[in-house]
């Protein structure tokens, strides 16, 4: 692990100190865990987006003609 210095607003620092105490952990550990969660969330989102773009079946008309632009289905 590496150490890092960050700059935050006073109100943010007060909040993170209280939150760390509430969770019975250090500010350093709490911020590290938050960053790890953010990284994992962003990675999962990027993977899901790549998978969706790669799935060309969702763009298939199944052989049927696509409706003309502006045409609406009135049921």
C-alpha positions in Angstrom: 0.0 0.0 0.0 1.0 3.6 -0.6 0.4 6.7 1.3 -1.2 9.7 -0.3 -2.0 13.3 0.8 -5.3 14.8 -0.2 -6.9 18.2 0.2 -10.5 18.5 1.2 -12.9 21.2 2.4 -13.2 21.6 6.2 -16.8 20.3 6.1 -15.8 17.2 4.2 -13.0 16.5 6.7 -15.4 16.9 9.6 -17.9 14.5 8.0 -15.3 11.8 7.2 -13.9 11.9 10.7 -17.4 11.4 12.2 -18.2 8.7 9.6 -14.9 6.9 10.4 -15.6 7.0 14.1 -19.1 5.8 13.6 -17.7 2.8 11.6 -14.9 2.3 14.2 -12.2 2.7 11.6 -9.6 5.3 10.6 -10.1 8.1 8.1 -7.4 6.6 6.0 -9.0 3.2 5.8 -12.5 4.6 5.2 -11.3 6.8 2.3 -9.3 3.9 0.9 -12.4 1.6 1.0 -14.5 4.4 -0.6 -12.0 4.7 -3.5 -11.9 0.9 -4.0 -15.7 0.7 -4.1 -15.8 3.6 -6.7 -13.2 1.9 -8.8 -15.0 -1.5 -8.7 -18.3 0.2 -9.5 -16.8 2.1 -12.5 -15.1 -1.1 -13.8 -18.4 -3.0 -13.6 -20.2 -0.3 -15.4 -17.6 -0.1 -18.2 -17.7 -3.9 -18.6 -21.5 -3.9 -18.8 -21.4 -1.1 -21.4 -18.9 -3.0 -23.5 -21.0 -6.2 -23.3 -24.1 -4.3 -24.3 -22.4 -2.7 -27.3 -20.9 -6.0 -28.4 -24.3 -7.7 -28.2 -25.5 -7.0 -31.7 -28.6 -9.3 -31.3 -30.4 -6.4 -29.6 -30.1 -4.4 -32.9 -31.6 -7.2 -35.0 -35.1 -6.8 -36.6 -35.4 -10.5 -36.9 -35.7 -10.1 -40.7 -38.7 -7.8 -40.5 -38.7 -4.4 -42.1 -38.0 -1.5 -39.7 -40.8 1.1 -39.5 -40.3 4.3 -41.5 -38.8 7.2 -39.6 -41.6 9.2 -37.9 -44.1 6.3 -38.3 -46.0 5.5 -35.1 -47.8 2.4 -34.1 -51.4 3.3 -33.2 -52.2 -0.2 -31.9 
